[in-house]
């Protein structure tokens, strides 16, 4: 339903207009002067304002000047009984969509209100797209044949068409943003924007303004009103990366937004509503943050509807070769180089590395290799990988008692089973050694 605010100092005209437009299916509120109208606009959202020009106190032109600075201001149709070319030009210059003289034809006014509403919708959409933080223009490819990646793709296929909140967990560089993009592209909201906010890149003071927007004058540098990214993402998808970094105070506001879709801009009293799907991601163990009181438990449960855990690259080594080939093709084309593949030694190096930086590190290594390579195949010398990060074998964690036992047994064997000699090498007396061996359940025949 289109929400209309009528501003006119003539009470019979206000009453008549509210009655006629309400019958036509509009939601109508009225104000007797510009000051009252501005107060209503602070606390309520309207789509179209029907504004008289000549009023006592603040006139219509002065009111339009105040509204012009607000990008979220409704469309304005000037209604006046004393219209001249000069007043019409002045009104259009200050942002009026159109004007109509009294007496008016009701059907003409209805058509004009509908057109003004559509104009305002398109204007807002254009502003939103200008403020959009992330929207990939080219298709993305999800590379991998490991069981972990195939399982993730099956989960995405099942959940993408829904509006359920998706919670992505994984180490830095594993591809959390790629998963978010894939969910968005396979969803019914793919025709609307995907908007991203990295919660770790902004200070606590700025992140609420970035998320929910602010009104003019909300803080020192707020020279004009600004849409938050929740409004930019309306009808689309909101991606909150590193959501574990959100300050506690803002977590409560995010929870309310997730539950109702309602929010207020910083410094504003007006409750606004949007329709967005939320995807959140973190490289942290939020269960630990919940336990430590740094993340709200109720928000964690609200976000964790559909959980997608991305395994690190070291746990899906069968993907390394396929990813390397993909990045090689990508950067060879970008750098205009004719490189056909990797040597066997280079592939062995790639497969034998632990990839602490995950897929992002692999991409960087291949890009450097393409830049450095002087032949048609990348060799091990082109890879520039740190030699200090070999594949780590799983080492069983031993207790201090087990380590002590292993060391004593090693020294005892070196002493040929001679407890006197072994106790001297260990720096303990023979009785202590005997008691330790007894506790371990190991008794050597004493050799003098």
C-alpha positions as CSV (number, residue, x, y, z in Angstrom):
1,X,0.0,0.0,0.0
2,X,1.4,3.4,-1.0
3,X,1.7,5.7,2.0
4,X,0.8,9.3,1.3
5,X,1.3,12.4,3.5
6,X,-0.9,15.4,2.7
7,X,0.4,18.8,3.9
8,X,-2.0,21.7,3.6
9,X,-3.2,24.5,5.9
10,X,-6.9,24.2,4.7
11,X,-8.7,21.7,7.0
12,X,-11.6,21.0,4.7
13,X,-9.2,20.2,1.8
14,X,-7.2,17.9,4.0
15,X,-10.3,16.0,5.2
16,X,-11.6,15.7,1.6
17,X,-8.3,14.5,0.2
18,X,-7.9,11.9,2.9
19,X,-11.4,10.5,2.3
20,X,-11.0,10.3,-1.5
21,X,-7.5,8.8,-1.6
22,X,-8.3,6.3,1.2
23,X,-11.2,5.0,-1.0
24,X,-8.7,4.6,-3.8
25,X,-6.6,2.2,-1.6
26,X,-3.9,4.6,-0.4
27,X,-2.8,4.9,3.3
28,X,-3.2,8.7,4.0
29,X,-2.1,10.9,6.9
30,X,-2.4,14.7,7.0
31,X,-0.5,17.6,8.5
32,X,-1.7,21.2,8.8
33,X,1.8,22.8,8.3
34,X,5.3,22.1,7.3
35,X,6.6,21.8,10.8
36,X,4.2,19.1,11.7
37,X,4.9,17.3,8.5
38,X,8.7,17.3,9.2
39,X,8.0,15.8,12.7
40,X,5.8,13.0,11.1
41,X,8.6,12.3,8.5
42,X,11.1,11.8,11.2
43,X,9.2,8.9,12.8
44,X,7.3,7.5,9.8
45,X,8.1,6.3,6.3
46,X,6.0,7.8,3.5
47,X,6.2,7.2,-0.3
48,X,4.6,10.4,-1.6
49,X,4.1,13.8,-0.1
50,X,1.3,16.1,-1.4
51,X,2.5,19.5,-0.5
52,X,0.9,23.0,-0.6
53,X,3.3,25.8,-1.5
54,X,1.7,28.8,0.3
55,X,1.3,28.1,4.0
56,X,1.8,30.2,7.2
57,X,5.1,29.7,8.8
58,X,7.4,27.5,6.8
59,X,6.2,27.4,3.2
60,X,6.4,24.4,0.8
61,X,9.6,25.5,-0.9
62,X,11.4,25.8,2.5
63,X,10.2,22.4,3.4
64,X,11.5,20.9,0.2
65,X,14.9,22.5,0.8
66,X,15.1,20.6,4.1
67,X,14.1,17.3,2.5
68,X,16.4,17.6,-0.5
69,X,19.5,16.6,1.5
70,X,17.9,13.3,2.6
71,X,18.4,10.6,-0.1
72,X,15.5,8.6,1.5
73,X,13.0,11.5,1.2
74,X,9.7,10.6,-0.4
75,X,8.6,11.9,-3.8
76,X,6.9,15.3,-3.6
77,X,3.9,16.4,-5.6
78,X,3.0,20.1,-5.3
79,X,-0.7,20.9,-5.0
80,X,-1.6,24.5,-5.1
81,X,-4.4,26.8,-6.1
82,X,-2.1,29.7,-6.9
83,X,0.4,28.1,-9.2
84,X,2.4,30.1,-11.6
85,X,5.2,29.2,-14.0
86,X,7.7,30.7,-11.5
87,X,6.4,28.6,-8.5
88,X,6.3,25.5,-10.6
89,X,9.9,26.0,-11.8
90,X,11.0,26.7,-8.2
91,X,9.3,23.6,-6.9
92,X,10.9,21.4,-9.6
93,X,14.3,22.9,-8.9
94,X,14.1,21.9,-5.3
95,X,13.1,18.3,-6.0
96,X,9.4,18.1,-6.7
97,X,8.4,15.2,-8.9
98,X,5.5,17.2,-10.5
99,X,2.8,19.7,-9.6
100,X,-1.0,19.9,-9.9
101,X,-3.3,22.9,-9.6
102,X,-6.5,23.1,-7.5
103,X,-9.1,22.2,-8.3
104,X,-7.8,18.8,-9.5
105,X,-9.3,15.8,-11.1
106,X,-9.1,12.8,-8.7
107,X,-8.2,10.3,-11.4
108,X,-5.4,12.5,-12.6
109,X,-4.0,12.8,-9.0
110,X,-4.2,9.0,-8.5
111,X,-2.2,8.5,-11.7
112,X,0.4,11.1,-10.6
113,X,0.7,9.5,-7.1
114,X,1.4,6.1,-8.7
115,X,4.0,7.6,-11.1
116,X,5.7,9.5,-8.2
117,X,5.8,6.3,-6.1
118,X,7.4,4.4,-9.0
119,X,9.9,7.2,-9.6
120,X,10.9,7.2,-5.9
121,X,11.3,3.4,-6.0
122,X,13.6,3.6,-9.0
123,X,15.5,6.5,-7.5
124,X,16.1,4.6,-4.3
125,X,17.2,1.5,-6.1
126,X,19.7,3.5,-8.1
127,X,21.1,5.0,-4.9
128,X,21.3,1.6,-3.4
129,X,23.2,0.1,-6.3
130,X,25.7,3.0,-6.1
131,X,26.3,2.2,-2.4
132,X,26.5,-1.5,-3.0
133,X,29.7,-2.9,-1.5
134,X,30.0,-6.1,-3.4
135,X,28.4,-7.6,-6.4
136,X,30.3,-9.9,-8.7
137,X,29.6,-9.2,-12.3
138,X,31.1,-12.4,-13.7
139,X,30.3,-16.0,-12.8
140,X,32.4,-17.7,-10.2
141,X,33.7,-21.3,-10.4
142,X,33.7,-23.7,-7.5
143,X,36.8,-25.9,-8.0
144,X,37.2,-29.2,-6.2
145,X,36.5,-32.9,-6.4
146,X,37.3,-33.9,-2.8
147,X,34.5,-35.4,-0.6
148,X,34.4,-32.3,1.5
149,X,33.8,-30.0,-1.5
150,X,31.2,-32.3,-3.0
151,X,29.4,-32.4,0.3
152,X,29.4,-28.6,0.5
153,X,28.0,-28.3,-3.0
154,X,25.2,-30.7,-2.3
155,X,24.3,-28.7,0.9
156,X,24.3,-25.5,-1.2
157,X,22.0,-27.0,-3.8
158,X,19.5,-27.9,-1.0
159,X,19.6,-24.7,1.0
160,X,20.2,-22.0,-1.6
161,X,16.6,-21.8,-2.8
162,X,15.4,-21.2,0.7
163,X,15.5,-17.9,2.8
164,X,17.2,-19.6,5.8
165,X,20.2,-18.0,7.4
166,X,23.5,-19.6,6.3
167,X,26.5,-19.8,8.7
168,X,29.9,-20.5,7.0
169,X,32.9,-21.5,9.1
170,X,36.4,-22.0,7.9
171,X,40.0,-20.8,8.3
172,X,41.2,-17.7,6.5
173,X,41.7,-18.3,2.8
174,X,39.4,-21.3,2.5
175,X,36.8,-19.6,0.3
176,X,34.0,-18.5,2.7
177,X,33.2,-15.6,0.3
178,X,33.1,-18.0,-2.6
179,X,30.6,-20.2,-0.8
180,X,28.4,-17.1,0.0
181,X,28.5,-16.1,-3.7
182,X,27.5,-19.5,-4.7
183,X,24.6,-19.6,-2.3
184,X,23.5,-16.2,-3.6
185,X,23.8,-17.1,-7.3
186,X,21.8,-20.3,-6.9
187,X,19.1,-18.6,-4.8
188,X,15.8,-17.0,-5.9
189,X,17.3,-13.6,-4.8
190,X,20.1,-13.7,-7.4
191,X,18.4,-11.0,-9.4
192,X,18.9,-8.6,-6.4
193,X,22.2,-7.5,-4.9
194,X,24.6,-9.4,-2.7
195,X,26.0,-6.9,-0.3
196,X,29.0,-7.6,1.9
197,X,30.3,-6.1,5.1
198,X,33.6,-7.2,6.8
199,X,32.9,-6.8,10.4
200,X,36.6,-6.8,11.3
201,X,37.6,-3.8,9.2
202,X,35.6,-1.0,10.9
203,X,35.7,0.5,14.4
204,X,32.9,-0.1,16.8
205,X,31.7,3.5,16.3
206,X,31.4,3.2,12.5
207,X,30.1,-0.3,12.0
208,X,26.6,0.4,13.2
209,X,26.3,3.3,10.8
210,X,27.6,1.2,8.0
211,X,25.2,-1.6,8.8
212,X,22.0,0.4,9.6
213,X,22.8,3.8,8.1
214,X,22.5,7.1,9.9
215,X,20.5,10.3,9.9
216,X,21.9,13.8,9.1
217,X,23.5,15.1,12.3
218,X,23.7,11.7,14.0
219,X,27.4,12.4,14.7
220,X,30.0,15.0,13.8
221,X,30.7,13.9,10.3
222,X,27.1,12.9,9.4
223,X,26.5,15.9,7.0
224,X,23.7,14.0,5.3
225,X,21.5,10.9,5.8
226,X,23.0,7.7,4.5
227,X,21.5,4.3,3.7
228,X,22.9,1.4,5.6
229,X,23.8,-1.8,3.8
230,X,20.7,-3.5,5.1
231,X,18.7,-1.1,2.9
232,X,21.1,-1.6,0.0
233,X,20.5,-5.3,0.3
234,X,16.7,-5.0,0.4
235,X,15.1,-8.0,-1.5
236,X,18.6,-9.4,-1.9
237,X,21.3,-11.0,0.3
238,X,23.5,-9.6,3.1
239,X,26.8,-11.2,3.7
240,X,28.4,-10.5,7.1
241,X,32.0,-11.6,7.0
242,X,33.9,-12.1,10.2
243,X,30.7,-11.8,12.2
244,X,32.5,-12.9,15.3
245,X,34.1,-9.5,15.5
246,X,30.8,-7.6,16.0
247,X,30.8,-5.7,19.3
248,X,28.4,-7.0,21.9
249,X,26.1,-3.9,21.8
250,X,25.5,-4.3,18.1
251,X,25.0,-8.0,18.4
252,X,21.7,-7.3,20.2
253,X,20.5,-5.0,17.4
254,X,21.5,-7.5,14.8
255,X,19.5,-10.2,16.6
256,X,16.4,-8.0,16.6
257,X,16.9,-7.2,12.9
258,X,17.2,-10.9,12.1
259,X,14.0,-11.7,14.0
260,X,11.8,-8.9,12.5
261,X,13.6,-7.3,9.6
262,X,13.1,-4.0,11.5
263,X,15.9,-1.5,12.3
264,X,16.5,2.2,12.9
265,X,19.2,4.4,11.4
266,X,21.8,5.8,13.9
267,X,20.3,9.0,15.3
268,X,16.8,8.3,14.0
269,X,13.5,7.3,15.6
270,X,11.8,5.9,12.5
271,X,11.5,2.1,12.4
272,X,12.3,0.8,8.9
273,X,11.7,-2.6,7.5
274,X,13.6,-4.5,4.8
275,X,13.5,-8.0,3.4
276,X,16.9,-9.6,3.2
277,X,18.5,-13.0,3.5
278,X,21.6,-13.1,5.8
279,X,24.7,-15.2,5.2
280,X,27.3,-14.9,8.0
281,X,30.9,-16.2,8.1
282,X,33.7,-16.5,10.6
283,X,37.1,-18.0,11.0
284,X,36.7,-18.2,14.7
285,X,35.3,-20.9,17.0
286,X,32.2,-19.0,18.1
287,X,31.3,-21.6,20.6
288,X,34.4,-20.6,22.5
289,X,33.4,-16.9,22.1
290,X,30.0,-17.7,23.5
291,X,31.5,-19.5,26.4
292,X,33.8,-16.6,27.2
293,X,30.9,-14.1,27.0
294,X,32.2,-12.3,23.8
295,X,29.4,-13.5,21.6
296,X,25.7,-13.7,22.4
297,X,24.5,-17.3,22.6
298,X,21.0,-16.4,21.2
299,X,22.6,-14.6,18.2
300,X,24.8,-17.6,17.6
301,X,21.8,-20.0,17.5
302,X,19.9,-17.5,15.3
303,X,22.8,-17.4,12.7
304,X,23.6,-21.1,12.9
305,X,20.5,-22.3,11.0
306,X,22.4,-23.9,8.1
307,X,26.0,-24.6,8.9
308,X,28.6,-25.0,6.2
309,X,32.0,-25.9,7.4
310,X,34.8,-25.5,4.8
311,X,37.8,-27.9,5.4
312,X,41.3,-26.4,5.1
313,X,43.2,-27.2,1.9
314,X,45.6,-29.5,3.8
315,X,42.6,-31.8,4.5
316,X,41.6,-32.0,0.8
317,X,44.8,-32.5,-1.0
318,X,43.1,-34.0,-4.0
319,X,41.9,-30.5,-4.8
320,X,45.4,-28.9,-5.0
321,X,46.2,-30.0,-8.5
322,X,42.8,-29.0,-9.9
323,X,43.0,-25.6,-8.2
324,X,46.5,-25.0,-9.4
325,X,45.5,-25.7,-13.0
326,X,42.6,-23.3,-12.7
327,X,44.8,-20.5,-11.3
328,X,47.4,-21.2,-13.9
329,X,44.9,-20.8,-16.7
330,X,43.5,-17.6,-15.0
331,X,46.8,-15.8,-14.6
332,X,48.3,-17.1,-17.9
333,X,45.4,-15.4,-19.7
334,X,45.6,-12.3,-17.5
335,X,49.3,-11.9,-18.0
336,X,49.2,-12.9,-21.7
337,X,51.6,-15.8,-21.2
338,X,51.6,-19.2,-22.9
339,X,52.2,-21.6,-20.1
340,X,50.8,-25.1,-20.6
341,X,51.2,-26.7,-17.1
342,X,53.5,-27.7,-14.2
343,X,56.5,-30.0,-14.3
344,X,56.3,-33.2,-12.2
345,X,58.7,-31.7,-9.7
346,X,56.6,-28.6,-9.3
347,X,53.4,-30.6,-8.8
348,X,55.2,-32.7,-6.2
349,X,56.1,-29.5,-4.4
350,X,52.6,-28.2,-4.6
351,X,51.1,-31.5,-3.3
352,X,53.7,-31.8,-0.5
353,X,53.2,-28.3,1.0
354,X,50.9,-27.8,4.0
355,X,49.2,-24.6,2.7
356,X,48.7,-22.8,6.0
357,X,47.2,-19.9,4.0
358,X,44.8,-22.3,2.2
359,X,43.4,-21.6,-1.3
360,X,44.3,-17.9,-1.1
361,X,48.0,-18.8,-0.6
362,X,47.9,-21.3,-3.4
363,X,46.4,-18.6,-5.7
364,X,49.2,-16.2,-4.8
365,X,51.9,-18.8,-5.3
366,X,50.6,-19.7,-8.8
367,X,50.3,-16.0,-9.7
368,X,53.9,-15.4,-8.7
369,X,55.0,-18.5,-10.6
370,X,53.3,-17.4,-13.8
371,X,55.1,-14.0,-13.5
372,X,58.5,-15.6,-12.9
373,X,58.3,-18.5,-15.4
374,X,60.4,-18.1,-18.5
375,X,59.4,-21.4,-20.2
376,X,56.2,-23.1,-21.2
377,X,56.0,-25.1,-18.0
378,X,56.3,-24.0,-14.3
379,X,59.1,-25.6,-12.5
380,X,59.9,-25.9,-8.8
381,X,62.1,-22.9,-8.9
382,X,59.2,-20.7,-10.0
383,X,57.0,-21.5,-7.0
384,X,58.7,-19.4,-4.3
385,X,57.1,-21.4,-1.5
386,X,58.5,-21.1,2.0
387,X,60.6,-24.2,2.9
388,X,59.7,-23.8,6.6
389,X,56.2,-25.1,6.2
390,X,56.4,-28.8,5.2
391,X,53.5,-31.1,5.6
392,X,53.2,-31.7,9.3
393,X,52.9,-35.3,10.4
394,X,50.5,-36.0,13.2
395,X,52.6,-36.4,16.3
396,X,50.8,-38.1,19.2
397,X,50.7,-35.8,22.2
398,X,52.3,-37.6,25.2
399,X,51.8,-36.8,28.9
400,X,54.9,-35.8,30.9
401,X,54.8,-39.2,32.6
402,X,54.9,-41.0,29.2
403,X,57.8,-38.8,28.0
404,X,59.6,-39.5,31.2
405,X,59.1,-43.2,30.9
406,X,60.3,-43.2,27.3
407,X,63.4,-41.3,28.2
408,X,64.2,-43.6,31.2
409,X,63.7,-46.7,29.1
410,X,66.0,-45.3,26.4
411,X,68.8,-44.6,29.0
412,X,68.3,-48.0,30.7
413,X,68.7,-49.7,27.3
414,X,71.8,-47.7,26.6
415,X,73.1,-48.8,30.0
416,X,72.5,-52.5,29.1
417,X,69.8,-52.8,31.7
418,X,72.3,-51.8,34.5
419,X,70.1,-49.8,36.9
420,X,73.1,-48.4,38.9
421,X,74.7,-47.0,35.7
422,X,71.3,-45.8,34.4
423,X,70.6,-44.0,37.6
424,X,74.0,-42.2,37.4
425,X,73.3,-41.2,33.8
426,X,69.8,-39.9,34.8
427,X,71.1,-38.0,37.8
428,X,68.8,-39.8,40.3
429,X,69.5,-42.4,43.0
430,X,69.0,-46.1,42.3
431,X,66.0,-46.4,44.7
432,X,64.1,-43.6,42.8
433,X,64.8,-45.3,39.5
434,X,63.5,-48.7,40.9
435,X,60.3,-47.1,42.2
436,X,59.7,-45.4,38.8
437,X,60.2,-48.7,36.9
438,X,57.9,-50.4,39.3
439,X,55.2,-47.8,38.8
440,X,55.6,-48.3,35.0
441,X,55.2,-52.0,35.5
442,X,58.7,-52.7,34.1
443,X,61.2,-54.7,36.1
444,X,64.7,-55.3,34.8
445,X,67.0,-57.8,36.5
446,X,69.6,-55.8,38.3
447,X,73.1,-55.9,36.8
448,X,76.0,-54.9,39.1
